Amino acid sequence: MKLRPWLSATCSSRTSTVSVPQPQPTYQKRHVVSDASSSSDNHGSSSSSDTCSTSLHSNLSLQTLPSVPSLQKLISQLDAPTLSVSHLCFTTLTPSLSSLQITCLAVHHNRLYTASGHEINVYDLSDFSHLDSFNAHDASSGSVKSVSFSDSKVFTAHQDCKIKVWEIIPGKRHKLLAMLPTVNDRLLRFALPKNYVTIRRHVKRLWIQHADAVTGIAVNDGLVYSVSWDKSLKIWRDSSLRCVESVKAHEDAVSAVAVAKDGTIYTGSADRRIRVWAKPQDGKCHVLVATLEKHKSAVNALALNDDGSVLFSGACDRSILVWEREDSANHMAVTGALRGHGKAILCLFNVGDLLLSGSADWTVRMWRRGEDGTYCCLGVLEGHVKPVKAVVAVTGESGGDGDGVVKVVSGSLDGVVKVWHVSVSEAMKERKML
């Protein structure tokens, strides 16, 4: 069954990107029907293969979790508002260690943090001037896997099993404050045998130590949450920097963590599962609330919407699953899938009603949620020449340009950070008078 001609008729698309050095671009525009369009067909790029095209029902998409329904609408509605979507690559950032891969991105207080190997560079989001570089002289720490924030502290997760805590000092510089676990925390526990756990045959470590690369870190309500390839979830107190809890979270490496405002923790693992953790009202430790099983391969990325009612998960099976809270069960249940990427989903980021997904197919896709819970693909950002490992976005209130313009920042294993300007505007379709 061939759908491409029908899709072309219902959803026009011209998604080729243009890189320009000047901050006064002429946008490439495309028009889609709100919540009624499929992913766009990229006719503008002859080099795009079917596996990386925006066709909703590509062969690979059909092979991805066929039992899970798609949440994209295919049938346009005459009374729906029309979305005008424009996007282009506004500028390209090349960190000093450009030969190294971009491993993560983060945004905090109008500043963009980019991790290139072991070095972290900081840019001003308004003009992308370079503000600071830190951890540049500690190559032994390995690549930076995650960056998170708590007031004036910056937490960075490293491949050498460590978590570093940095203080933002006057002049927007960064000073190393501590490494977790701290020396004091070790001294308090090292003498008692009960504080040691076996990590492999004849090898023991303090339970407060990660035994492998720390892959994700999140901060919420005075607590810091870290996950690792050692299969564990650890919880640290922000004020004292002490480890207060450690849980064997999965049967394989843990790759992602997301924490809702109410303290519910979601962990994604190479064991193909997402686990949900919460602390009972009368309990001191977190307990397993639910195990979410739908993915057919390793879970690489998690993201929550603003109020924590929707969870997005991306995996090596090329699918993005959408989970929504069930009031009766008080945990998430899968509602459908977003399909279109040709290879593994490596990163997810949610801002407002916009979801961004980065993939090993070298692209970033922009998804918009409609009022009825369906999604449309607003566009595909192309320009990287290796897998997209990290993506973040800021709106007009926190660094965007206003007037419906969102800044999307993507980082790739090609060592390049690209900044995209995405403009979304709505206009009601004129109805024909009888």
RAURNOR-V947767 format. One record per residue. N is the residue number from 1. PSI is psi in degrees with one decimal (* if undefined). BURIAL is b if it has 24 or more other ideal C-beta (glycine too) atoms within 12 Angstrom, else e. Layout:
N_PSI_BURIAL / N_PSI_BURIAL
This chain:
1_121.7_e / 2_122.2_e / 3_-14.6_b / 4_-45.6_b / 5_-39.5_e / 6_-41.9_e / 7_-40.0_b / 8_-33.3_e / 9_-30.3_e / 10_-18.1_b / 11_97.2_b / 12_148.2_b / 13_134.5_b / 14_95.6_b / 15_18.5_b / 16_140.2_b / 17_153.9_b / 18_125.2_b / 19_126.5_e / 20_145.7_e / 21_-19.1_e / 22_144.8_e / 23_32.1_e / 24_71.7_e / 25_158.2_b / 26_116.4_e / 27_147.0_b / 28_123.6_b / 29_150.9_b / 30_152.5_b / 31_131.2_b / 32_164.3_b / 33_127.1_b / 34_125.2_b / 35_17.5_b / 36_4.9_b / 37_153.3_b / 38_-178.0_b / 39_146.7_b / 40_151.2_b / 41_125.1_b / 42_81.3_b / 43_-16.1_e / 44_-12.9_e / 45_105.6_b / 46_-17.5_e / 47_-9.9_e / 48_131.7_b / 49_168.6_e / 50_-31.4_e / 51_-23.5_b / 52_5.4_b / 53_173.7_b / 54_7.2_b / 55_128.9_b / 56_-39.0_b / 57_52.1_b / 58_164.5_b / 59_-41.8_e / 60_-37.0_b / 61_-37.8_b / 62_-28.1_e / 63_-11.8_e / 64_108.7_b / 65_62.8_b / 66_-21.0_e / 67_-12.8_e / 68_124.3_b / 69_151.1_e / 70_144.1_b / 71_-3.0_b / 72_138.2_b / 73_145.6_b / 74_-23.1_b / 75_121.2_e / 76_148.4_b / 77_131.5_e / 78_-29.0_e / 79_8.9_e / 80_149.8_b / 81_148.2_b / 82_134.0_b / 83_130.0_b / 84_116.0_b / 85_125.5_b / 86_141.3_b / 87_149.6_b / 88_161.4_b / 89_113.8_b / 90_-42.7_b / 91_162.9_b / 92_130.5_b / 93_132.0_b / 94_101.4_b / 95_163.9_b / 96_-34.4_e / 97_60.9_b / 98_-17.1_e / 99_-12.0_e / 100_158.5_b / 101_147.2_b / 102_119.2_b / 103_-24.6_b / 104_158.4_b / 105_152.4_b / 106_154.0_b / 107_135.7_b / 108_122.2_b / 109_55.7_e / 110_24.8_e / 111_140.8_b / 112_126.4_b / 113_125.8_b / 114_127.7_b / 115_120.3_b / 116_101.0_b / 117_-126.0_b / 118_-9.0_b / 119_142.8_b / 120_124.3_b / 121_145.2_b / 122_132.7_b / 123_150.6_b / 124_125.4_e / 125_-20.5_b / 126_-41.1_e / 127_0.9_e / 128_31.3_b / 129_149.2_e / 130_126.6_e / 131_-38.7_b / 132_157.2_b / 133_137.0_b / 134_163.9_b / 135_20.2_b / 136_-23.8_e / 137_12.5_e / 138_68.3_b / 139_-21.5_e / 140_-17.4_e / 141_-11.6_b / 142_-175.2_b / 143_150.9_b / 144_124.2_b / 145_-27.6_b / 146_150.3_b / 147_133.5_b / 148_170.3_b / 149_150.0_b / 150_104.0_b / 151_-116.6_e / 152_7.6_e / 153_146.5_b / 154_126.8_b / 155_127.8_b / 156_135.9_b / 157_136.2_b / 158_160.4_b / 159_-20.5_b / 160_20.3_b / 161_1.9_b / 162_156.2_b / 163_124.6_b / 164_142.5_b / 165_124.7_b / 166_146.0_b / 167_133.0_e / 168_115.0_b / 169_166.3_e / 170_144.0_e / 171_7.4_e / 172_30.2_b / 173_167.1_e / 174_128.1_b / 175_133.5_e / 176_122.6_b / 177_-41.5_e / 178_166.6_b / 179_136.3_b / 180_134.8_b / 181_147.7_b / 182_164.3_b / 183_-42.1_e / 184_-40.3_e / 185_-38.6_b / 186_-44.8_b / 187_-32.8_e / 188_-19.4_e / 189_-16.9_b / 190_-24.5_e / 191_-22.5_e / 192_124.0_e / 193_-30.1_e / 194_-15.1_e / 195_3.0_e / 196_143.2_e / 197_150.4_b / 198_122.1_e / 199_-25.9_e / 200_176.5_e / 201_125.5_e / 202_14.8_e / 203_123.0_e / 204_152.1_e / 205_160.9_b / 206_142.5_b / 207_-15.1_b / 208_-5.9_b / 209_137.3_b / 210_142.4_b / 211_2.0_b / 212_-177.5_b / 213_134.7_b / 214_116.5_b / 215_-20.7_b / 216_150.1_b / 217_139.7_b / 218_151.8_b / 219_135.3_b / 220_125.8_b / 221_49.7_e / 222_4.2_e / 223_148.2_b / 224_131.0_b / 225_129.9_b / 226_144.2_b / 227_159.6_b / 228_163.4_b / 229_-11.5_b / 230_7.7_b / 231_8.3_b / 232_158.5_b / 233_125.8_b / 234_146.4_b / 235_130.0_b / 236_147.9_b / 237_126.1_b / 238_-40.3_b / 239_-43.7_e / 240_-12.1_e / 241_29.0_b / 242_145.6_b / 243_125.0_b / 244_-12.6_b / 245_144.7_b / 246_132.6_b / 247_134.2_b / 248_106.2_b / 249_-32.7_b / 250_174.0_b / 251_-3.3_e / 252_-179.2_b / 253_138.3_b / 254_127.6_b / 255_-20.1_b / 256_150.9_b / 257_140.2_b / 258_140.9_b / 259_126.4_b / 260_163.9_b / 261_-26.8_e / 262_3.9_e / 263_-1.8_b / 264_133.1_b / 265_137.0_b / 266_128.9_b / 267_137.0_b / 268_142.7_b / 269_164.7_b / 270_-9.9_b / 271_7.8_b / 272_5.7_b / 273_153.6_b / 274_127.8_b / 275_144.7_b / 276_129.0_b / 277_142.2_b / 278_158.0_b / 279_122.3_b / 280_154.6_e / 281_-34.6_e / 282_15.5_e / 283_160.5_e / 284_-20.9_e / 285_153.6_e / 286_145.2_b / 287_158.9_e / 288_122.9_b / 289_-41.8_b / 290_156.4_b / 291_121.2_b / 292_117.2_b / 293_107.2_b / 294_-31.4_b / 295_149.7_b / 296_3.7_e / 297_-176.7_b / 298_135.7_b / 299_122.8_b / 300_-26.9_b / 301_146.8_b / 302_148.7_b / 303_145.8_b / 304_149.0_b / 305_-180.0_b / 306_-41.1_e / 307_4.8_e / 308_11.6_b / 309_-14.4_b / 310_130.9_b / 311_135.1_b / 312_137.6_b / 313_137.7_b / 314_142.7_b / 315_176.0_b / 316_-10.4_b / 317_11.7_b / 318_5.6_b / 319_150.9_b / 320_115.8_b / 321_141.6_b / 322_121.7_b / 323_136.4_b / 324_150.0_b / 325_131.6_b / 326_119.1_e / 327_-35.6_e / 328_-37.4_e / 329_-14.1_e / 330_29.9_e / 331_179.9_b / 332_146.8_b / 333_143.1_b / 334_134.6_b / 335_-21.0_b / 336_-174.9_b / 337_151.2_b / 338_120.4_b / 339_154.6_b / 340_-34.8_b / 341_144.2_b / 342_-13.5_b / 343_-171.0_b / 344_142.9_b / 345_124.9_b / 346_-22.9_b / 347_151.3_b / 348_148.4_b / 349_130.7_b / 350_132.8_b / 351_118.2_b / 352_-128.2_b / 353_15.8_b / 354_128.3_b / 355_132.9_b / 356_138.4_b / 357_130.4_b / 358_145.0_b / 359_163.3_b / 360_-5.1_b / 361_10.5_b / 362_7.9_b / 363_162.3_b / 364_131.1_b / 365_144.4_b / 366_122.4_b / 367_141.1_b / 368_131.7_b / 369_133.9_b / 370_172.3_b / 371_-26.4_e / 372_9.8_e / 373_2.2_e / 374_169.0_b / 375_151.7_b / 376_147.2_b / 377_112.6_b / 378_-27.0_b / 379_169.1_b / 380_122.3_b / 381_117.0_b / 382_145.8_b / 383_-27.3_b / 384_155.1_b / 385_11.1_e / 386_172.3_e / 387_142.2_b / 388_115.5_b / 389_-22.1_b / 390_146.2_b / 391_138.8_b / 392_166.2_b / 393_151.4_b / 394_141.7_b / 395_-178.9_b / 396_-31.0_e / 397_-24.9_e / 398_31.6_e / 399_-10.2_b / 400_-179.6_b / 401_6.5_b / 402_-176.6_e / 403_40.1_e / 404_8.3_b / 405_130.2_b / 406_136.0_b / 407_122.4_b / 408_129.5_b / 409_127.8_b / 410_141.4_b / 411_140.3_b / 412_163.9_b / 413_-3.6_b / 414_-0.1_b / 415_11.3_b / 416_142.5_b / 417_127.4_b / 418_139.3_b / 419_124.1_b / 420_139.9_b / 421_121.8_b / 422_124.2_b / 423_126.5_b / 424_123.6_b / 425_153.9_e / 426_145.9_e / 427_131.4_e / 428_136.4_e / 429_139.1_e / 430_131.7_e / 431_140.2_e / 432_134.6_e / 433_131.2_e / 434_*_e
